[in-house]
Amino acid sequence: MAEALSAATASIEGKMTRNLKKLLKKVAHDELAVADAKLGSSIKDKLSISCVTSSAVQELMRGIRSQFTSLLSDRWAVDVIRRLEKEDLSLSANFRHFVSTASHKSTDNKQ
């Protein structure tokens, strides 16, 4: 979990982690849709991968976030919460709140 938190912090700061670099070298060849322009710039500079950071990408990301909980199984969420509880109770509470809020939003949208 510490590695995931570190990766999330790095992406917020527009930096790439070693694991992200490895992954992108394997899977990204032509263009990459990136929500954060700063991160996209870093990817382009360091890996020479063209990145798109347009309003269409932002809309795509909003769509993914709005459907996030329906894309995940309940079993996965419970597993993540248990692991977070071992690491840090505040992270667990934040994740639990996120899943609950996102679940309510997706239920409201379906009605």
VEXKOLKOL-887837 format. One line per 8 residues: number of its first residue (from 1); their letters; for each residue x, y, z of N, C-alpha, C, O. Coordinates in Angstrom, 3 decimals. Layout:
BEGIN
NUM = a = X Y Z X Y Z X Y Z X Y Z  ...
//
This chain:
BEGIN
1 = maealsaa = 0.809 -1.186 0.000 0.000 0.000 0.000 0.861 1.263 0.000 0.480 2.282 -0.575  2.007 1.187 0.639 2.885 2.356 0.656 3.344 2.698 -0.758 3.483 3.869 -1.111  3.580 1.658 -1.562 4.002 1.879 -2.948 2.885 2.540 -3.756 3.146 3.407 -4.589  1.642 2.128 -3.508 0.499 2.721 -4.214 0.337 4.188 -3.834 0.062 5.029 -4.691  0.505 4.491 -2.562 0.404 5.874 -2.104 1.520 6.712 -2.716 1.291 7.850 -3.126  2.712 6.160 -2.778 3.846 6.854 -3.382 3.602 7.113 -4.871 3.917 8.190 -5.379  3.038 6.121 -5.565 2.745 6.272 -6.995 1.674 7.325 -7.225 1.766 8.119 -8.161  0.657 7.332 -6.368 -0.410 8.332 -6.496 0.137 9.730 -6.250 -0.211 10.668 -6.969
9 = tasiegkm = 0.981 9.876 -5.251 1.589 11.174 -4.950 2.455 11.642 -6.119 2.406 12.812 -6.498  3.230 10.751 -6.681 4.095 11.100 -7.816 3.271 11.560 -9.010 3.618 12.546 -9.660  2.183 10.854 -9.304 1.370 11.248 -10.458 0.700 12.586 -10.235 0.544 13.357 -11.182  0.299 12.883 -9.010 -0.294 14.182 -8.694 0.726 15.292 -8.912 0.376 16.394 -9.336  1.980 14.996 -8.620 3.047 15.974 -8.792 3.586 16.009 -10.221 4.507 16.769 -10.522  3.009 15.182 -11.103 3.447 15.160 -12.497 4.739 14.410 -12.708 5.450 14.652 -13.684  5.052 13.499 -11.801 6.281 12.709 -11.904 5.937 11.269 -12.226 4.833 10.804 -11.942  6.890 10.565 -12.824 6.704 9.149 -13.130 7.495 8.288 -12.167 8.632 8.607 -11.817
17 = trnlkkll = 6.883 7.197 -11.745 7.594 6.227 -10.924 8.311 5.235 -11.836 8.046 5.180 -13.037  9.191 4.479 -11.277 9.924 3.462 -12.032 8.952 2.447 -12.642 9.107 2.048 -13.797  7.947 2.033 -11.855 6.977 1.050 -12.351 6.142 1.611 -13.499 5.832 0.892 -14.449  5.777 2.884 -13.417 5.012 3.501 -14.499 5.847 3.557 -15.772 5.342 3.288 -16.862  7.121 3.904 -15.636 8.015 3.934 -16.800 8.090 2.559 -17.463 7.998 2.449 -18.686  8.259 1.510 -16.650 8.335 0.144 -17.182 7.050 -0.223 -17.913 7.089 -0.776 -19.012  5.918 0.086 -17.301 4.633 -0.243 -17.902 4.441 0.486 -19.228 4.047 -0.120 -20.225  4.720 1.782 -19.235 4.519 2.561 -20.457 5.450 2.116 -21.582 5.065 2.136 -22.751
25 = kkvahdel = 6.661 1.720 -21.235 7.583 1.221 -22.264 7.042 -0.044 -22.919 7.276 -0.283 -24.103  6.315 -0.860 -22.142 5.770 -2.106 -22.669 4.505 -1.894 -23.484 4.332 -2.524 -24.527  3.611 -1.012 -23.026 2.271 -0.971 -23.624 1.967 0.262 -24.473 1.102 0.194 -25.347  2.635 1.360 -24.251 2.317 2.588 -24.985 3.228 2.723 -26.195 4.452 2.736 -26.068  2.613 2.825 -27.380 3.417 2.904 -28.590 3.116 4.154 -29.416 4.041 4.829 -29.869  1.855 4.465 -29.614 1.503 5.590 -30.477 1.172 6.844 -29.674 1.987 7.759 -29.554  -0.036 6.864 -29.130 -0.478 8.007 -28.339 -1.082 7.519 -27.043 -1.606 6.408 -26.956  -1.000 8.370 -26.041 -1.495 8.022 -24.718 -2.405 9.135 -24.236 -2.021 10.304 -24.267
33 = avadaklg = -3.608 8.790 -23.790 -4.526 9.772 -23.209 -4.143 9.971 -21.753 -4.117 9.017 -20.975  -3.844 11.217 -21.382 -3.398 11.530 -20.029 -4.237 12.687 -19.496 -4.386 13.707 -20.168  -4.786 12.532 -18.292 -5.646 13.565 -17.714 -4.840 14.782 -17.274 -5.319 15.911 -17.381  -3.637 14.569 -16.789 -2.823 15.656 -16.249 -1.767 16.098 -17.265 -0.907 15.311 -17.658  -1.841 17.348 -17.678 -0.912 17.865 -18.697 0.537 17.806 -18.220 1.443 17.538 -19.010  0.755 18.055 -16.940 2.118 18.032 -16.387 2.716 16.621 -16.473 3.880 16.449 -16.835  1.909 15.627 -16.139 2.364 14.241 -16.241 2.573 13.866 -17.704 3.546 13.190 -18.039  1.667 14.301 -18.574 1.809 14.034 -20.009 3.094 14.606 -20.568 3.766 13.974 -21.383
41 = ssikdkls = 3.431 15.801 -20.126 4.674 16.440 -20.561 5.891 15.642 -20.090 6.857 15.467 -20.834  5.834 15.171 -18.869 6.928 14.369 -18.311 7.097 13.063 -19.090 8.219 12.642 -19.372  5.978 12.427 -19.433 6.023 11.181 -20.209 6.616 11.440 -21.588 7.449 10.673 -22.071  6.181 12.522 -22.214 6.678 12.849 -23.556 8.179 13.142 -23.528 8.919 12.681 -24.397  8.624 13.905 -22.532 10.039 14.263 -22.435 10.930 13.062 -22.159 11.990 12.916 -22.766  10.496 12.198 -21.238 11.366 11.102 -20.810 11.264 9.850 -21.660 12.235 9.103 -21.786  10.076 9.607 -22.255 9.892 8.362 -22.996 9.580 8.571 -24.477 9.443 7.606 -25.228  9.469 9.816 -24.887 9.136 10.159 -26.280 7.822 9.522 -26.747 7.694 9.102 -27.897
49 = iscvtssa = 6.864 9.462 -25.840 5.529 8.957 -26.166 4.605 10.165 -26.271 4.521 10.971 -25.344  3.918 10.288 -27.391 2.995 11.394 -27.599 1.806 11.256 -26.652 1.218 10.180 -26.546  1.452 12.336 -25.967 0.349 12.323 -25.011 -0.727 13.323 -25.404 -0.427 14.438 -25.831  -1.985 12.915 -25.257 -3.128 13.768 -25.550 -3.756 14.179 -24.229 -4.088 13.331 -23.401  -3.918 15.477 -24.033 -4.556 15.999 -22.824 -5.617 17.009 -23.234 -5.460 18.210 -23.013  -6.685 16.523 -23.826 -7.732 17.395 -24.364 -8.997 17.338 -23.507 -9.065 16.603 -22.522  -9.986 18.122 -23.899 -11.271 18.090 -23.195 -11.935 16.727 -23.375 -12.664 16.277 -22.491  -11.695 16.071 -24.498 -12.246 14.723 -24.713 -11.649 13.734 -23.710 -12.354 12.857 -23.211
57 = vqelmrgi = -10.364 13.871 -23.415 -9.715 13.005 -22.422 -10.314 13.279 -21.047 -10.570 12.346 -20.286  -10.537 14.540 -20.727 -11.143 14.896 -19.434 -12.536 14.288 -19.309 -12.903 13.789 -18.246  -13.310 14.327 -20.386 -14.649 13.742 -20.386 -14.585 12.231 -20.208 -15.395 11.654 -19.482  -13.628 11.592 -20.868 -13.421 10.152 -20.711 -13.097 9.811 -19.259 -13.645 8.857 -18.707  -12.214 10.582 -18.647 -11.843 10.340 -17.245 -13.041 10.529 -16.318 -13.211 9.765 -15.368  -13.872 11.537 -16.580 -15.082 11.747 -15.777 -16.005 10.536 -15.893 -16.586 10.093 -14.903  -16.133 10.008 -17.103 -16.966 8.823 -17.307 -16.453 7.621 -16.539 -17.234 6.882 -15.941  -15.147 7.424 -16.552 -14.546 6.309 -15.819 -14.775 6.477 -14.326 -15.147 5.526 -13.638
65 = rsqftsll = -14.552 7.699 -13.821 -14.771 7.943 -12.385 -16.231 7.712 -11.992 -16.508 7.169 -10.922  -17.166 8.125 -12.854 -18.583 7.975 -12.509 -19.009 6.509 -12.484 -19.970 6.164 -11.796  -18.318 5.643 -13.217 -18.656 4.226 -13.265 -17.676 3.359 -12.478 -17.732 2.131 -12.551  -16.779 3.998 -11.727 -15.685 3.294 -11.060 -16.158 2.126 -10.205 -15.641 1.016 -10.329  -17.129 2.368 -9.344 -17.555 1.288 -8.437 -18.238 0.153 -9.172 -18.138 -0.997 -8.746  -18.929 0.442 -10.266 -19.565 -0.646 -11.007 -18.523 -1.471 -11.756 -18.796 -2.610 -12.135  -17.342 -0.916 -11.973 -16.275 -1.651 -12.644 -15.514 -2.565 -11.679 -14.824 -3.493 -12.101  -15.650 -2.290 -10.391 -14.946 -3.068 -9.374 -15.895 -4.031 -8.685 -17.087 -3.752 -8.551
73 = sdrwavdv = -15.376 -5.138 -8.259 -16.206 -6.069 -7.498 -16.200 -5.666 -6.032 -15.249 -5.043 -5.559  -17.257 -6.019 -5.313 -17.325 -5.733 -3.877 -16.215 -6.440 -3.136 -15.687 -5.918 -2.153  -15.858 -7.619 -3.596 -14.796 -8.396 -2.950 -13.469 -7.642 -3.004 -12.717 -7.625 -2.030  -13.192 -7.022 -4.144 -11.961 -6.251 -4.296 -11.946 -5.080 -3.315 -10.934 -4.836 -2.659  -13.059 -4.356 -3.212 -13.124 -3.196 -2.315 -12.904 -3.614 -0.865 -12.196 -2.930 -0.126  -13.503 -4.728 -0.451 -13.327 -5.226 0.918 -11.863 -5.581 1.159 -11.323 -5.279 2.223  -11.221 -6.213 0.195 -9.813 -6.575 0.321 -8.935 -5.332 0.475 -8.032 -5.305 1.311  -9.202 -4.308 -0.334 -8.422 -3.071 -0.247 -8.618 -2.421 1.119 -7.650 -1.967 1.729
81 = irrleked = -9.846 -2.371 1.604 -10.120 -1.761 2.909 -9.369 -2.499 4.013 -8.789 -1.865 4.894  -9.373 -3.825 3.975 -8.649 -4.603 4.999 -7.148 -4.307 4.967 -6.514 -4.150 6.010  -6.595 -4.233 3.764 -5.162 -3.939 3.650 -4.850 -2.530 4.145 -3.837 -2.310 4.809  -5.715 -1.588 3.823 -5.498 -0.214 4.273 -5.602 -0.111 5.786 -4.877 0.665 6.409  -6.499 -0.887 6.380 -6.632 -0.860 7.835 -5.340 -1.301 8.513 -4.983 -0.793 9.576  -4.645 -2.244 7.895 -3.369 -2.687 8.447 -2.310 -1.593 8.337 -1.461 -1.444 9.216  -2.370 -0.831 7.248 -1.363 0.200 6.987 -1.652 1.501 7.731 -0.814 2.023 8.468  -2.865 2.006 7.514 -3.171 3.339 8.022 -4.684 3.504 8.087 -5.366 3.431 7.065
89 = lslsanfr = -5.199 3.726 9.277 -6.647 3.823 9.450 -7.258 4.997 8.705 -8.387 4.890 8.227  -6.550 6.115 8.590 -7.122 7.278 7.899 -7.284 6.988 6.412 -8.259 7.425 5.801  -6.330 6.247 5.815 -6.465 5.857 4.411 -7.670 4.947 4.233 -8.421 5.083 3.267  -7.854 4.024 5.159 -8.981 3.109 5.083 -10.298 3.872 5.137 -11.216 3.602 4.362  -10.382 4.815 6.047 -11.603 5.612 6.179 -11.859 6.424 4.920 -12.999 6.530 4.468  -10.811 6.995 4.354 -10.964 7.770 3.122 -11.424 6.889 1.971 -12.313 7.280 1.214  -10.837 5.714 1.827 -11.225 4.813 0.744 -12.662 4.333 0.936 -13.439 4.277 -0.017  -13.005 3.989 2.173 -14.364 3.534 2.479 -15.369 4.628 2.117 -16.422 4.347 1.544
97 = hfvstash = -15.037 5.881 2.455 -15.906 7.017 2.129 -16.017 7.179 0.614 -17.110 7.413 0.097  -14.897 7.058 -0.102 -14.901 7.186 -1.559 -15.798 6.134 -2.196 -16.629 6.456 -3.045  -15.635 4.878 -1.790 -16.436 3.791 -2.362 -17.909 4.014 -2.061 -18.759 3.830 -2.933  -18.213 4.409 -0.832 -19.602 4.646 -0.445 -20.213 5.796 -1.242 -21.328 5.673 -1.750  -19.500 6.898 -1.355 -19.986 8.066 -2.091 -20.165 7.737 -3.564 -21.190 8.073 -4.159  -19.176 7.083 -4.153 -19.255 6.732 -5.568 -20.399 5.754 -5.814 -21.079 5.841 -6.836  -20.614 4.831 -4.894 -21.696 3.864 -5.026 -23.050 4.567 -4.990 -23.939 4.240 -5.777  -23.212 5.529 -4.082 -24.468 6.273 -4.001 -24.685 7.104 -5.258 -25.808 7.191 -5.755
105 = kstdnkq = -23.631 7.709 -5.771 -23.759 8.514 -6.990 -24.167 7.647 -8.168 -25.022 8.043 -8.960  -23.562 6.461 -8.295 -23.907 5.604 -9.427 -25.335 5.079 -9.286 -26.017 4.893 -10.294  -25.805 4.836 -8.054 -27.186 4.403 -7.821 -28.146 5.540 -8.182 -29.172 5.306 -8.821  -27.817 6.766 -7.776 -28.651 7.921 -8.085 -28.747 8.153 -9.580 -29.810 8.519 -10.083  -27.644 7.945 -10.300 -27.633 8.154 -11.743 -28.480 7.128 -12.488 -29.008 7.422 -13.560  -28.615 5.920 -11.926 -29.377 4.865 -12.580 -30.881 5.067 -12.432 -31.661 4.530 -13.219  -31.288 5.837 -11.430 -32.727 6.026 -11.180 -33.328 7.061 -12.082 -34.525 7.334 -11.996
//
